[in-house]
Amino acid sequence: HTQELLVVGMTRMAIEESVRGLMVQQGVLTACIKFENGDNPSETAKKTLRHARHCIAKLLVTLNPSLLTSSQRMGAIKPLVQLIRDNESSDLQQFEALMSVTNLASMGDETKNRIVAEKGVGTLSYAMFSEHESVRQAATEAMTNLVPHPDVMKHLADPEHLRLFFAFAADYQENFPCARAAAGCLAMASQDPKIATAMVQIKTFSETTHVLLECGNLELMHRGLILVLNLVYQQDANDKDDGGKSPMSKCKKTVIEAGLVAFCAAYVESYHDGQKAANDLQFSQADQALMATTVDIAKEILQACE
């Protein structure tokens, strides 16, 4: 019981962002990770373990993972994935664990591999169906940060899973951060030939891609254009490098038939280099740069389809 109260106290202290780094330095993270070593815990021990996992999640939500030792980074992954999977955990606990997993996944292949090894792909996929929109958003962001791990790419090659990402990407008015993450995942994953071929066979492909391009948000538009660009560059598996004489790929054909290249042509015709429009709309410097980037991508799509 004393142990439980101590862990609860540490978890409450970790609410204060400014002390999290100091708490890690003083050994709180390492101590919480050690709670994973027990076998067949009692009901009280299960509660203490859940609090310890939540403390880890709170500590790592905002902390730069490069400041941790390799053993701390790797050791934190199992308790975080277990907390996300725990049916008894609250939405807040799951949300913060997902944010921490997203943070750790950004470190590189070593942490990505450990997350996947701890059955992270299935766990994150399940969390994407949560009734709580913040949990759905965090799960989508975590999954996106695992791209291009082979197991994640295999997961995304399944049309059922792709449909969910397309649905989230289109739902930008209800949950913009989730839509942005889903669109980012689709844009990155579309470089893979199998996933690209599966994408253009999704019934909502044309509708969702048009939504991304026409929504008026530059971040979503940028992701949508990258998706289209990757698709027009795809070749069918049986195509050879024959100097461009091979028949048009299914991906490129679908993109053209969906009117996405026509949209790019109209976009370039209207904005040229994007500078005048950016000035007229009084964009920030960052948005001006992004506007110019979207116009450049649209031009590249047109060149690839000539």
KATA-V427457 format. One record per residue. N is the residue number from 1. RES is the residue in one letter. PHI is phi in radians with two decimals (NA if undefined). PSI is psi in whole degrees, -180 to 180 (* if undefined). Layout:
# KATA-V427457
n res phi psi
N RES PHI PSI
N RES PHI PSI
This chain:
# KATA-V427457
n res phi psi
1 H NA -42
2 T -1.08 -40
3 Q -1.06 -43
4 E -1.07 -45
5 L -1.10 -38
6 L -1.09 -44
7 V -1.18 -41
8 V -1.04 -42
9 G -1.07 -43
10 M -1.11 -40
11 T -1.11 -41
12 R -1.19 -37
13 M -1.10 -36
14 A -1.21 -10
15 I -1.07 -35
16 E -1.38 109
17 E -1.02 -36
18 S -1.17 -19
19 V -1.77 -2
20 R -1.09 -44
21 G -1.07 -41
22 L -1.15 -40
23 M -1.08 -40
24 V -1.14 -44
25 Q -1.03 -36
26 Q -1.43 0
27 G 1.71 9
28 V -1.15 -44
29 L -1.05 -48
30 T -1.07 -40
31 A -1.12 -41
32 C -1.19 -36
33 I -1.11 -35
34 K -1.15 -17
35 F -1.14 -18
36 E -1.24 -13
37 N -1.35 -15
38 G -1.29 148
39 D -1.91 146
40 N 0.78 63
41 P -1.21 149
42 S -1.26 174
43 E -1.05 -41
44 T -1.13 -42
45 A -1.13 -34
46 K -1.11 -41
47 K -1.13 -43
48 T -1.10 -42
49 L -1.09 -42
50 R -1.09 -42
51 H -1.13 -39
52 A -1.12 -42
53 R -1.14 -38
54 H -1.18 -36
55 C -1.09 -43
56 I -1.03 -45
57 A -1.04 -46
58 K -1.09 -41
59 L -1.13 -34
60 L -1.77 -1
61 V -1.02 -47
62 T -1.97 -9
63 L -1.28 137
64 N -1.17 115
65 P -1.10 -19
66 S -1.23 -15
67 L -1.43 -11
68 L -1.54 158
69 T -1.31 161
70 S -1.03 -41
71 S -1.16 -33
72 Q -1.20 -45
73 R -1.07 -49
74 M -1.23 -37
75 G -1.21 -26
76 A -1.35 -19
77 I -1.19 -46
78 K -1.02 -51
79 P -1.07 -34
80 L -1.17 -46
81 V -1.13 -39
82 Q -1.12 -38
83 L -1.16 -39
84 I -1.12 -37
85 R -1.38 -21
86 D -1.17 119
87 N -1.15 -21
88 E -1.54 -9
89 S -1.34 151
90 S -1.41 168
91 D -1.04 -41
92 L -1.08 -44
93 Q -1.09 -44
94 Q -1.14 -43
95 F -1.04 -48
96 E -1.20 -35
97 A -1.14 -41
98 L -1.14 -41
99 M -1.09 -39
100 S -1.20 -39
101 V -1.10 -42
102 T -1.01 -45
103 N -1.07 -47
104 L -1.19 -36
105 A -1.12 -25
106 S -1.24 -12
107 M -1.25 -28
108 G 2.40 -167
109 D -1.12 -35
110 E -1.05 -49
111 T -1.27 -37
112 K -1.01 -46
113 N -1.06 -41
114 R -1.19 -41
115 I -1.04 -45
116 V -1.14 -40
117 A -1.10 -29
118 E -1.52 22
119 K 1.10 37
120 G -1.19 -34
121 V -1.10 -49
122 G -1.11 -39
123 T -1.14 -46
124 L -1.17 -40
125 S -1.06 -42
126 Y -1.13 -41
127 A -1.15 -24
128 M -1.17 -14
129 F -1.70 8
130 S -1.03 149
131 E -1.29 -20
132 H -1.55 123
133 E -1.16 -30
134 S -1.21 -35
135 V -1.19 -44
136 R -1.03 -44
137 Q -1.08 -49
138 A -1.13 -38
139 A -1.15 -40
140 T -1.15 -41
141 E -1.13 -40
142 A -1.13 -44
143 M -1.09 -41
144 T -1.07 -37
145 N -1.24 -14
146 L -1.51 -14
147 V -1.15 136
148 P -1.87 46
149 H -1.02 136
150 P -0.92 -40
151 D -1.17 -34
152 V -1.26 -40
153 M -1.13 -38
154 K -1.11 -41
155 H -1.06 -43
156 L -1.30 -19
157 A -1.24 -13
158 D -1.40 120
159 P -0.95 -34
160 E -1.05 -43
161 H -1.25 -38
162 L -1.09 -39
163 R -1.01 -38
164 L -1.12 -43
165 F -1.13 -39
166 F -1.13 -40
167 A -1.12 -44
168 F -1.13 -40
169 A -1.10 -35
170 A -1.35 -18
171 D -1.61 41
172 Y -1.20 -24
173 Q -1.29 -29
174 E -1.50 -39
175 N -2.59 84
176 F -1.07 -47
177 P -1.04 -36
178 C -1.20 -42
179 A -1.10 -41
180 R -1.10 -42
181 A -1.16 -44
182 A -1.10 -42
183 A -1.15 -38
184 G -1.11 -40
185 C -1.11 -45
186 L -1.10 -41
187 A -1.09 -44
188 M -1.23 -43
189 A -1.24 -21
190 S -1.21 -7
191 Q -1.27 -21
192 D -1.45 125
193 P -1.00 -43
194 K -1.12 -44
195 I -1.18 -41
196 A -1.02 -45
197 T -1.11 -40
198 A -1.16 -37
199 M -1.04 -49
200 V -1.25 -9
201 Q -1.65 -6
202 I -1.24 134
203 K -1.02 -37
204 T -1.57 9
205 F -0.96 -55
206 S -1.09 -48
207 E -1.05 -48
208 T -1.17 -41
209 T -1.15 -39
210 H -1.10 -40
211 V -1.03 -45
212 L -1.09 -42
213 L -1.30 -28
214 E -1.89 5
215 C -1.30 -17
216 G 1.57 -1
217 N -1.80 123
218 L -1.13 -35
219 E -1.12 -45
220 L -1.22 -39
221 M -1.09 -43
222 H -1.01 -45
223 R -1.15 -40
224 G -1.12 -40
225 L -1.21 -38
226 I -1.08 -41
227 L -1.01 -49
228 V -1.11 -43
229 L -1.03 -46
230 N -1.07 -38
231 L -1.21 -39
232 V -1.25 -20
233 Y -1.52 -9
234 Q -1.24 141
235 Q -1.98 149
236 D -1.17 154
237 A -1.01 -32
238 N -1.61 2
239 D -1.34 141
240 K -1.84 162
241 D -1.40 89
242 D -2.00 33
243 G 1.29 26
244 G 1.53 8
245 K -1.53 -7
246 S -1.19 153
247 P -1.07 155
248 M -1.02 134
249 S -1.17 157
250 K -1.04 -38
251 C -1.11 -50
252 K -1.11 -42
253 K -1.06 -43
254 T -1.14 -41
255 V -1.06 -44
256 I -1.17 -46
257 E -1.13 -28
258 A -1.36 -5
259 G 1.43 14
260 L -1.33 -33
261 V -1.25 -37
262 A -1.09 -38
263 F -1.07 -45
264 C -1.05 -41
265 A -1.09 -44
266 A -1.16 -37
267 Y -1.14 -47
268 V -1.14 -41
269 E -1.05 -38
270 S -1.35 -37
271 Y -2.05 -11
272 H 0.90 -96
273 D -1.80 0
274 G 1.46 -9
275 Q -1.21 -47
276 K -1.09 -45
277 A -1.09 -41
278 A -1.09 -40
279 N -1.20 -44
280 D -1.07 -37
281 L -1.54 2
282 Q 0.94 49
283 F -1.22 155
284 S -1.23 168
285 Q -1.06 -40
286 A -1.12 -43
287 D -1.20 -34
288 Q -1.07 -44
289 A -1.13 -40
290 L -1.20 -37
291 M -1.06 -47
292 A -1.09 -38
293 T -1.12 -43
294 T -1.11 -39
295 V -1.15 -41
296 D -1.10 -41
297 I -1.14 -42
298 A -1.05 -40
299 K -1.10 -41
300 E -1.14 -38
301 I -1.07 -43
302 L -1.10 -42
303 Q -1.12 -38
304 A -1.21 -20
305 C -1.81 3
306 E -1.20 *
